[in-house]
């Protein structure tokens, strides 16, 4: 239930329920005890009156106004009501003229004595007693609620303080928060555990930043050298057209490597570290260049490639992100397709890669985007990380991948993207 979501409410409700159970149990016990005592007192009084009457050798009614003694046989004036004459010896309860009576029937010698006790006064006292017990139960509930509320405030105060400080740590707004000043109890132990976890996490984050910085420097330096050397070589007039084509492939691969480095560094960046600037990216051009770069995976296999551009697709994202997304999917299509075709279609909101490869069985398809999961056997299966990277990139930019595959017939991957400004607003980080 919604009203039981807070810890304070649950504590108060627990106290109230316990107080209600305890007060009702005590009230019922008190009521039953007094009722039993009254019953015993009434019966003892009736026997005592009957014994006093017999000891005094009189047949007159007892002087107590709520008690009457009849004898059978006896004077007509003292004749008991007809409904009492046939009762067997012992105690009974009967209603006469709208009143409830306790009736004692005893045979002593040749006479039968019938003693009646009017319970009207007792019932009246019982009603007052029940009313008092009900008031006591209500007071007990109020006291329980007050005690629960007060105790809950003391219990959850350090919990709220700890929650606030942890949220501030999570948002990065409280760099000086030390999570200290708690009592030596369970809350204090929890605060200590959070503090230790925060310290380990900070150390891990620092090592990760250093690693990303070092990797960025060590990778970008040789790639930049390759790109510069390729540009210089392209200016050599003695190179043939075939050599220039191969050199352009090298320079394009170097640029793609630079963009992939930026993309992987982007993936390693956290929310509080910001993001790269979004700019319009021509998906059609990136797809054509990516297919040209990945065609080396076809080799001498009888596999044809078709590129169908149904629409112009432009999104706001780094070019390297698009190259990595399309490159991983196209590379898998080339690697797993032994013969047939690979078709890449560009529509208004997606890039579709369809092949005639071996397909993917349903069990593997459920875990296709997990790390180190491979779609189907091939001569060069790779590491199984490509589709995991594709999934993470899509999640970062609010995109998604749809997979349809039939074993033995081929597979289809739809990379569904947001166009233009939608891409920037949908990015998760």
Secondary structure, 3 states (H helix, E strand, C coil): CHHHCCHHHHHHHHHHHHHHHHHHHHHHHHHHHHHHHHHHHHHHHHHHHHHHHHHCCCCCCCCCCCEEEEEECCCHHHCCCHHHHCCCCEEEEEEECCEEEEEEEEEECCEEEEEEEECHHHHHHHHHHHHHHHHHHHHHHHHHHHHHHHHHHHHHHHHHHHHHHHHHHHHCCCCCCCCCCCCCCHHHHHHHHHHHHHHHHHHHHHHHHHHHHHHHHHHHHHHHHHHHHHHHHHCCCCCCHHHHHHHHHHHHHHHHHHHHHHHHHHHHCCHHHCCCCCCEEEHHHHHHHHHHHHHHHCCCCEEEEEEEECCCCEEECCHHHHHHHHHHHHHHHHHHCCEEEEEEEECCCEEEEEECCCCCCHHHHHCCCCCCCCCCCCCCCCCCCHHHHHHHHHHHHCCEEEEEEECCCEEEEEEECCCEHHHHHHCCC
